[in-house]
Amino acid sequence: MQRPGEFFMIRERESAGYLLGETAQLLRVNAGMALAALGAMTLIGTAPDLYPDFTSLAALASLVVTLVLQYEISSALLLHYGLLDGGGHRRRLLALLGLNLISGIGILLGLIILILPGAYLFVRWSAAVPALIAEEADISGALGRSAEAVRGRFWHVLGAMLVVWTPFVTGLLASALVPETEVLIQSLVLNLSINLSLVTGWHLAVAIYAGRQDGGRLAEVFA
């Protein structure tokens, strides 16, 4: 039986406003790790412009560092919600890599074919990483659990994601205004903007997933 007011609290947790507010709160709680990730990823991303001979090495380092940071940040946020056992879970970086590759290819193909299918998959699979970590699901299971978390609030999730990716679009436009001779500045603007959206997006993904769960912290907040 639903308790008085429970329906309205659940509905509030469906909205784009709630998701963005919860994302902002998660960024405040996790500010140190988020800023460290933003700095490290931006530094590695601009390295090829300083040392062109190490472009391949920088690309590999960027892949590894981004993967580890995404996993650690997502895990920390799930712990914050009480949705992950602090000492009992195993790190599954290869599974995360496989998930990112498969979802990325699917989204890219969708964007190439007709744009809308790619955008649809981007939203539908937005909470797959938290599902993979929290439930130790396989790739297929994580994608399915993400679809369940998004179901019924697709447009709210899309709205929140559009806001989160605004810095990247802004940075992309701003970099076009930088003189071509200022390669380092152009690279810094691009890398900073895309990494800001990426790190914020990781926090949003956990907010999307957690909004449909019954973890310890949620039980306390919505009791």
C-alpha positions in Angstrom: 0.0 0.0 0.0 1.3 3.4 -0.9 1.9 5.8 2.0 0.3 9.3 1.9 2.3 11.5 -0.3 4.5 8.7 -1.7 3.0 9.0 -5.2 3.8 12.6 -5.4 7.4 12.1 -4.2 7.9 9.4 -6.7 6.5 11.6 -9.5 8.9 14.4 -8.4 11.8 12.0 -8.8 10.7 11.4 -12.4 11.2 15.1 -13.5 14.1 16.6 -15.3 14.3 19.2 -12.5 14.8 16.5 -9.9 17.5 14.8 -12.0 19.4 18.0 -12.5 19.1 19.0 -8.8 20.3 15.6 -7.7 23.1 15.8 -10.2 24.2 19.1 -8.7 24.0 17.7 -5.2 26.1 14.7 -6.2 28.7 17.1 -7.7 28.9 19.0 -4.5 29.2 15.8 -2.4 31.8 14.5 -4.8 33.6 17.7 -5.7 37.1 16.6 -5.0 37.0 13.5 -7.1 35.0 15.3 -9.9 37.6 18.2 -10.1 40.5 15.8 -10.0 39.0 13.7 -12.9 38.3 16.9 -14.9 41.8 18.1 -14.5 43.5 14.7 -15.2 41.3 14.0 -18.3 41.8 17.5 -19.7 45.6 17.4 -19.1 45.9 14.0 -20.9 43.6 15.2 -23.7 45.8 18.3 -24.5 49.1 16.4 -24.1 49.3 15.4 -27.9 49.3 19.1 -28.8 52.4 19.6 -26.5 54.1 16.4 -27.4 52.9 15.2 -30.9 55.3 12.3 -30.9 53.4 10.7 -28.0 49.9 11.0 -29.5 49.3 7.2 -29.5 50.5 6.8 -25.9 48.4 9.8 -24.8 45.3 8.2 -26.5 45.9 4.9 -24.7 46.5 6.8 -21.4 43.3 8.7 -21.9 41.3 5.6 -22.5 42.6 3.9 -19.4 42.4 6.9 -17.1 38.8 7.8 -18.3 37.7 4.2 -17.8 39.1 4.0 -14.2 37.7 7.4 -13.2 34.3 6.6 -14.6 34.2 3.4 -12.6 35.5 4.9 -9.4 33.3 7.9 -9.5 30.2 5.8 -10.3 31.0 3.4 -7.5 31.5 6.3 -5.0 28.1 7.8 -5.9 26.4 4.4 -5.6 27.9 4.0 -2.2 26.5 7.5 -1.3 23.0 6.2 -2.1 23.5 2.9 -0.3 23.2 1.0 -3.5 26.6 -0.7 -3.4 28.4 -2.7 -0.8 31.6 -0.9 0.2 33.7 -3.9 0.6 31.9 -6.7 -1.3 32.0 -5.6 -4.9 34.6 -6.5 -7.5 36.0 -4.0 -10.0 34.9 -4.9 -13.5 36.8 -2.6 -15.7 36.8 -4.9 -18.7 33.0 -5.2 -18.5 32.8 -1.4 -18.3 35.0 -1.2 -21.4 32.9 -3.7 -23.3 29.7 -1.8 -22.3 31.1 1.5 -23.4 32.3 0.0 -26.7 29.0 -1.7 -27.5 26.8 1.2 -26.5 29.0 3.7 -28.2 29.0 1.8 -31.5 25.2 1.4 -31.3 24.7 5.1 -30.6 27.1 6.1 -33.3 25.5 3.9 -35.9 22.1 5.3 -34.9 23.3 8.8 -35.3 24.8 8.0 -38.7 21.7 6.3 -40.0 19.1 8.9 -39.0 20.3 10.8 -35.9 17.1 10.1 -33.9 17.8 6.4 -33.3 21.2 7.3 -31.9 19.7 10.0 -29.6 17.0 7.4 -28.5 19.7 4.9 -27.6 21.8 7.5 -25.9 18.9 8.3 -23.5 17.7 4.7 -23.2 21.2 3.4 -22.2 22.1 6.4 -20.0 22.0 4.5 -16.7 23.7 1.4 -17.9 27.0 2.0 -16.1 25.5 2.3 -12.6 23.5 -0.8 -13.3 26.6 -2.7 -14.4 28.4 -1.8 -11.2 25.6 -1.9 -8.6 24.0 -5.2 -9.8 27.1 -6.8 -11.2 25.1 -7.3 -14.4 26.4 -8.4 -17.7 26.4 -6.0 -20.6 23.0 -7.0 -21.9 21.5 -7.0 -18.5 23.0 -3.5 -17.7 21.5 -2.1 -20.9 18.1 -3.7 -20.1 18.2 -2.3 -16.5 19.0 1.1 -17.9 16.0 1.0 -20.2 13.8 0.1 -17.2 15.2 3.1 -15.2 14.4 5.4 -18.1 11.0 4.0 -18.9 8.1 6.4 -18.4 10.4 9.5 -18.1 12.3 9.5 -21.4 11.7 13.1 -22.1 12.7 14.2 -18.6 15.9 12.3 -19.0 16.5 13.7 -22.4 16.0 17.2 -21.1 18.4 16.7 -18.3 21.0 15.2 -20.7 20.7 18.2 -23.0 21.5 20.5 -20.2 24.5 18.4 -19.1 25.9 18.4 -22.6 25.5 22.1 -23.1 29.1 22.9 -22.0 30.4 20.6 -24.7 28.3 22.3 -27.4 29.4 25.7 -26.0 33.0 24.7 -26.0 32.8 23.4 -29.5 31.4 26.7 -30.7 33.9 28.7 -28.7 36.9 26.7 -30.0 35.8 27.7 -33.5 36.4 31.3 -32.6 40.0 30.7 -31.5 42.6 31.5 -34.1 44.0 28.4 -35.9 47.5 29.4 -34.8 46.4 28.9 -31.1 46.2 25.2 -31.3 46.9 24.6 -27.6 44.2 27.0 -26.5 41.7 25.5 -28.9 42.5 22.0 -27.6 42.2 23.1 -24.0 38.8 24.6 -24.6 37.5 21.5 -26.4 38.9 19.1 -23.9 37.8 21.0 -20.9 34.2 21.4 -22.2 33.8 17.8 -23.3 35.3 16.4 -20.1 33.1 18.7 -18.0 30.0 17.2 -19.8 31.4 13.7 -19.4 32.1 14.0 -15.7 28.7 15.7 -15.0 27.1 13.0 -17.2 28.5 10.2 -15.0 26.8 11.9 -12.0 23.6 12.3 -13.9 23.7 8.6 -14.8 23.8 7.6 -11.2 20.9 10.0 -10.4 18.8 8.4 -13.1 19.5 4.9 -11.9 19.1 5.7 -8.2 15.8 7.4 -8.7 14.2 4.1 -9.5 15.9 2.1 -6.7 15.2 1.4 -3.0 18.7 1.8 -1.6 19.4 2.7 2.0 19.8 6.5 1.5 16.7 6.7 -0.7 14.7 4.8 1.9 15.7 7.4 4.5 15.1 10.4 2.2 11.7 9.3 1.0 10.4 7.6 4.2 
